[in-house]
């Protein structure tokens, strides 16, 4: 009996994988904030206020991109290097980085390490996780390296040796969907009509946001050399790819229509440049955060559309934020099934599991609740316009980084609200719910009676 009591106590006092993941992000943020608060991190050698160091560490680790201080001007090379490391850690995930170091040191992954990775990547299996981590790290560094080389063809001729650093920083930031840059205070505004800069940035954003498991699924299918490879993709990949393409191109078309005659954005551009800028705006709202046009000058229809695109975000098991494309499609399909009176949710000729539908509802509800509460709190401490506040809070919740210009002017309470919002948005609503649920999950042995209610 005594041994049994000891076992129970150990289980009660041990941390769950969800708690460990949340704490690991928090530790990375706090360590980063301490480094950024050092005088060596500041461009002028003076200590920045700790709240700004904490804000910057949070936005980098949570790969958001909202900044109270311009990254290119406020921070020294050391400070920018700290920010870049935090971005890379945040994009891959602290657990992934630590697992990669273990593999590099030839340490064997235990069951606890595998459970952490499973939760970190939201996977359904424990098998092959070591190989999965290796492929994620190798694929990430290869794509970021290629992106940096392509950037250098523009930035090195313009900035000289500093262009190498700009290229590396931008490549990692774009792939991790962080949206931070060291070019200047205008983000990518000076390169809005540059096909190479915007094209490379868009490609990195999409590759990072589509999700790692989609990469391997595409490679697997084309490696099998089947006549109709697209049909052999998993249901997850089909949903992620088709939804991403739909949102990108439909979003671009609508932005082009809404902004076509807006003199503050694209009205003065040629038709080709209008299309290019609209396409980039549609891509970057998918949690990337780079801005090629001033967000505060967008028309209201475009701003509302961007709120939807930001809230939806990228795809699961990638570097993007938001509720994710697969979640949104499952919710829509579930609504359609309910309207048609069907019991099952069907996509691409396959039924979606009930737990997946329930999880989609939970993710959307929790994310909306975080964004809504953040907007209310921020409206209490700032006199900014409602659209600006919504843009800020949805951007923070979905870890996007686009702002209508109010971030640098937030007071300390406003900065704390956005810091908490970014953190909760990065660790994920499901992780937050599981962390708050301290009770033990158990199967329902006794079933309660069922009674119909009126809905809608």
WOKA-V68704 format. One record per run of one state. SS is the DSSP state (a for helix, b for strand, c for the rest). FROM is the first residue (numbers start at 0). TO is the last residue. If there is no record, write none. Layout:
<<SS;FROM;TO> <SS;FROM;TO>>
This chain:
<<c;0;0> <a;1;12> <c;13;15> <a;16;35> <c;36;37> <a;38;40> <b;41;41> <c;42;48> <a;49;60> <c;61;69> <a;70;73> <b;74;74> <c;75;75> <a;76;91> <c;92;92> <a;93;103> <c;104;109> <a;110;120> <c;121;127> <a;128;158> <c;159;160> <a;161;174> <c;175;187> <a;188;190> <c;191;193> <a;194;208> <c;209;210> <a;211;222> <c;223;227> <a;228;231> <c;232;233> <a;234;258> <c;259;269> <a;270;283> <c;284;293> <a;294;296> <c;297;298> <a;299;311> <c;312;323> <a;324;338> <c;339;343> <b;344;346> <c;347;348> <b;349;351> <c;352;352> <a;353;380> <c;381;384> <a;385;396> <c;397;405> <a;406;408> <c;409;410> <a;411;426> <c;427;427> <a;428;435> <c;436;455>>
